[in-house]
């Protein structure tokens, strides 16, 4: 039995049906593109959370580099450069600049612009201050021998890890109770660090140390305290954000 050829009317209907399908697919594609553009415009693709988390991670990494530097000194090894510190600081600076650019391109942000900018600035100050500590250490590393910084490093590591955890909670929608608990931990760490610094300064000024070593260690203790203060500042900003959206 021969193949039945479609009639002229059926051929026109099939051709029109194909045209409708093509137009439908093109319309859906255009709609998806528009939705994607709108999503980018209102900041719905999570890029701000990604950048803030990357900034907090860079800050945490800088603290780990400092721990490694001090461990080398305790083993009588003298590092010759601060490339790891500089890399963390440059990476955080790049992230902060990208955040600023994204804020100028995005109409609606997941958090208020001022909060994003303030938190990004606070996070950037952490690796920047840590790098300064590394620079001071390499100026006169022999003055550190005989002095243990293990307790300061433990507190600093706890502070940086807490900040990183708080930043990651932002994406999930951190509630005020969780934010208060985590921020209270930061405040406790800062209090312990202040007491420890006071004890070290008392020993420094009442002990029998070379004047140059007193100046060197006094400067170093102050910078270590400042890093923990930077972590506290970041925690306070996140707490304010949580309270604002609770």
C-alpha positions, 0 to 999 in steps of 0.5 A: 500500500503506497504512502499517503501524501498529506493534503495541502491543508494538512501540510500548512497546519503542520508547518504552522504547528512547527512555527508555533513550537519554534516561537514557543521555545524562543519565548521560553528562552527569552523569558528564562534570560529575562528571569536570569537578568532580573535575578542578577539585578536583585542579587538572588544568585547568592554572589554576595554571600559567596564573596563574604564567605570567601573574605571570612575564609581569607581572614581565617587563613591568614591567622593559620599562616601566623600560627605556622610562622610562630611554630617555625620560630619556636623550632629555630627556623627563620622564615624569609618572606611573608608571601602567604600573608600578602596573598591572603591580604591581596585576596581579601582586598580583591574580594572587597573590591568585587563586592563594591562593584557588585553593589553598584550593579545590583538593584536589590541586595539580600542585605542592606548595602551599608551592612554589606560594605561595613562587614566587608571592610571589617573582614578585610582589616583582619588579614591586613592586621595579621600581615602587619604582625608578620612584618614586625616578627621578621624585623627582629625574630630573635626577640621572640625566642623564649616567649610563648604565644601559644595562648594568644594564637589559640584565642585568635584562631577561635575568634577567626573561626567564630567569625567564619561560622557567623558569616556562613550563617548569613546565607541560611538566615541567621536568627537573633538567638544564634547570633547572640550566642556566637557573638557572646563567644567572641566577646568572651574570647576578647575578654580572655585576650585582654586579660592575657595581654595585661598579664604579659605587659605586667611581666614585660614592664616589671621584668628584666628585659632589654629596652629594645625588646620591651618596645618590640614585644609591646608593639606585638602584643598590641597588634595581636589584641587589635586582630581579635578586636577586628574579629569582634567588630565583624561579629557585632555587625553580623549581630546587628544584621540578625537583630534587624531581620529578626 
